[in-house]
Amino acid sequence: MKINGVELESLDILDLKVAEKYQPALKGVDDMGERVKGLTIVESIMLQCNTIFKIFNDLLVKAQIRKFLETRLI
C-alpha cells in the first residue's frame, strides 16, 4: 500500500489476522464525536491526531509508521 508516496505493508482487511487487529484499533474512533465536545479546536485536533497515530501504530510496525510520519512532519 502506498500513502503519500511511502510504501507501507498492505492491509487486507478481509484477511482474518488483519481484521482481528483492525477492529480493536478502530474502537478508538467510535466515540470521537463525544470525546471532542467541549474541547478547543487545538485540543480536538491533537486528540484526533493522537488517536489516528495509535491506530497506525497498532496496525503497522514502528519502522513503517516512522517512515510515513517523517514525510508529514517537520
Backbone torsions as a table, in degrees:
resi	resn	phi	psi	omega
1	MET	NA	139.5	-179.8
2	LYS	-118.6	124.7	177.4
3	ILE	-125.2	123.1	-179.5
4	ASN	50.9	40.3	176.8
5	GLY	79.0	3.6	-179.5
6	VAL	-107.4	124.8	179.7
7	GLU	-78.0	123.3	179.6
8	LEU	-123.3	161.3	175.7
9	GLU	-57.4	136.0	179.6
10	SER	-68.7	143.1	177.9
11	LEU	-114.6	94.1	177.8
12	ASP	-86.8	96.9	-174.7
13	ILE	-69.5	-7.1	174.2
14	LEU	-88.3	-6.8	173.9
15	ASP	-80.6	128.4	-174.0
16	LEU	-55.6	-45.8	-178.0
17	LYS	-64.7	-38.2	178.4
18	VAL	-69.0	-44.7	-179.3
19	ALA	-60.9	-36.6	178.6
20	GLU	-63.3	-35.4	178.1
21	LYS	-79.2	-35.7	-174.1
22	TYR	-67.4	-46.2	-176.1
23	GLN	-58.5	-51.9	179.4
24	PRO	-65.1	-32.8	-179.3
25	ALA	-63.1	-35.9	-178.3
26	LEU	-78.7	-10.2	178.0
27	LYS	-59.5	-24.2	179.3
28	GLY	-65.4	-18.9	179.9
29	VAL	-105.0	-5.4	-178.1
30	ASP	-53.2	-43.9	-175.0
31	ASP	-111.4	26.7	-175.4
32	MET	-58.9	-38.6	179.2
33	GLY	-56.7	-41.2	178.5
34	GLU	-72.7	-38.1	-175.6
35	ARG	-68.6	-27.7	-178.0
36	VAL	-90.1	-10.4	179.2
37	LYS	-60.0	131.2	177.8
38	GLY	84.9	-6.2	178.3
39	LEU	-86.2	154.7	173.1
40	THR	-72.3	167.2	177.5
41	ILE	-56.1	-46.2	-178.2
42	VAL	-62.8	-45.7	179.2
43	GLU	-62.4	-40.6	179.5
44	SER	-63.8	-45.0	179.0
45	ILE	-62.9	-43.5	-179.8
46	MET	-62.0	-44.2	-180.0
47	LEU	-62.1	-46.5	-178.4
48	GLN	-66.1	-42.1	178.5
49	CYS	-63.9	-43.6	178.9
50	ASN	-63.9	-37.0	178.7
51	THR	-65.8	-45.6	178.8
52	ILE	-65.0	-40.4	177.2
53	PHE	-57.9	-43.3	-180.0
54	LYS	-63.0	-40.1	178.3
55	ILE	-61.5	-49.1	178.1
56	PHE	-60.4	-42.3	-179.5
57	ASN	-62.4	-39.1	179.3
58	ASP	-69.6	-29.6	-174.1
59	LEU	-96.5	-25.6	-174.9
60	LEU	-119.5	154.1	176.0
61	VAL	-69.4	152.8	-172.7
62	LYS	-58.1	-36.4	-179.8
63	ALA	-63.2	-38.0	-179.3
64	GLN	-69.6	-43.4	-179.9
65	ILE	-65.1	-39.8	179.1
66	ARG	-62.5	-44.3	178.5
67	LYS	-58.9	-43.7	179.4
68	PHE	-65.7	-47.9	-175.4
69	LEU	-70.0	-29.6	178.2
70	GLU	-61.4	-27.6	179.2
71	THR	-78.9	-16.0	-176.1
72	ARG	-106.3	-18.3	-175.0
73	LEU	-105.6	165.2	176.0
74	ILE	88.0	NA	NA
